[in-house]
Amino acid sequence: MKVKDKFTNNANSDHSIEWGNSTWNSADISIRNRYDNSATGKFNKSGSSEVPWEDFKLMISQSIERKHFSNKELGDILRNISNIL
């Protein structure tokens, strides 16, 4: 992945989220839930998945439709969205 943007989790410095061009096609956008191995300093490939952006959006919408989010989680998400917009 060619990283274009990165969020580092303040609660866990080994965890970040990355957005960028995918490893399989530089024209495709993907998102990665990245974990670094603090013992070796290397990227933990088995714990860090890269997902196509279109699949990620589908995962979110299907999780909502299939009621995998609690009402509190959905409320928190909506509050975050309204604070950004």
MIMI-72602 format. One record per residue (C-alpha): residue number from 1; residue in three letters; x, y, z. Coordinates in nm, 2 decimals, m for minus. Layout:
<rs>
     k     r        X        Y        Z
   NUM   ALA        X        Y        Z
...
</rs>
This chain:
<rs>
     k     r        X        Y        Z
     1   MET     0.00     0.00     0.00
     2   LYS     0.12     0.35    m0.08
     3   VAL     0.00     0.53     0.23
     4   LYS    m0.16     0.87     0.17
     5   ASP    m0.30     0.93     0.52
     6   LYS    m0.24     0.78     0.86
     7   PHE    m0.41     0.78     1.20
     8   THR    m0.21     0.67     1.50
     9   ASN    m0.40     0.54     1.80
    10   ASN    m0.31     0.73     2.11
    11   ALA    m0.42     0.44     2.33
    12   ASN    m0.19     0.20     2.15
    13   SER     0.12     0.33     1.96
    14   ASP     0.15     0.00     1.78
    15   HIS    m0.19     0.04     1.62
    16   SER    m0.27     0.28     1.33
    17   ILE    m0.52     0.31     1.04
    18   GLU    m0.38     0.39     0.69
    19   TRP    m0.55     0.50     0.37
    20   GLY    m0.39     0.49     0.03
    21   ASN    m0.34     0.32    m0.30
    22   SER    m0.38    m0.05    m0.28
    23   THR    m0.11    m0.31    m0.32
    24   TRP    m0.30    m0.50    m0.60
    25   ASN    m0.37    m0.20    m0.82
    26   SER    m0.24     0.16    m0.77
    27   ALA    m0.56     0.30    m0.91
    28   ASP    m0.77     0.14    m0.63
    29   ILE    m0.80     0.30    m0.28
    30   SER    m0.78     0.08     0.02
    31   ILE    m0.78     0.11     0.40
    32   ARG    m0.55    m0.09     0.64
    33   ASN    m0.59    m0.17     1.01
    34   ARG    m0.22    m0.18     1.09
    35   TYR    m0.04    m0.33     1.38
    36   ASP     0.33    m0.31     1.44
    37   ASN     0.52    m0.57     1.64
    38   SER     0.68    m0.36     1.92
    39   ALA     0.93    m0.64     1.99
    40   THR     1.07    m0.65     1.64
    41   GLY     0.97    m0.31     1.50
    42   LYS     0.83    m0.49     1.20
    43   PHE     0.48    m0.47     1.04
    44   ASN     0.25    m0.75     1.17
    45   LYS     0.11    m0.88     0.84
    46   SER    m0.12    m1.14     1.00
    47   GLY    m0.28    m0.88     1.23
    48   SER    m0.30    m0.60     0.98
    49   SER    m0.55    m0.63     0.70
    50   GLU    m0.58    m0.42     0.38
    51   VAL    m0.93    m0.39     0.25
    52   PRO    m1.05    m0.23    m0.08
    53   TRP    m1.24     0.10    m0.01
    54   GLU    m1.56    m0.02    m0.18
    55   ASP    m1.55    m0.34     0.03
    56   PHE    m1.50    m0.13     0.35
    57   LYS    m1.80     0.08     0.27
    58   LEU    m2.01    m0.23     0.21
    59   MET    m1.89    m0.38     0.53
    60   ILE    m2.01    m0.07     0.72
    61   SER    m2.35    m0.06     0.55
    62   GLN    m2.42    m0.43     0.59
    63   SER    m2.31    m0.42     0.95
    64   ILE    m2.57    m0.14     1.01
    65   GLU    m2.85    m0.32     0.81
    66   ARG    m2.78    m0.65     0.99
    67   LYS    m2.79    m0.47     1.33
    68   HIS    m2.43    m0.55     1.43
    69   PHE    m2.40    m0.20     1.58
    70   SER    m2.58    m0.12     1.90
    71   ASN    m2.80     0.19     1.92
    72   LYS    m2.53     0.35     2.14
    73   GLU    m2.26     0.28     1.88
    74   LEU    m2.47     0.42     1.60
    75   GLY    m2.55     0.73     1.81
    76   ASP    m2.18     0.78     1.88
    77   ILE    m2.11     0.75     1.51
    78   LEU    m2.38     1.00     1.42
    79   ARG    m2.26     1.25     1.68
    80   ASN    m1.90     1.22     1.54
    81   ILE    m2.04     1.28     1.19
    82   SER    m2.24     1.58     1.29
    83   ASN    m1.94     1.73     1.47
    84   ILE    m1.73     1.70     1.16
    85   LEU    m1.98     1.84     0.92
</rs>
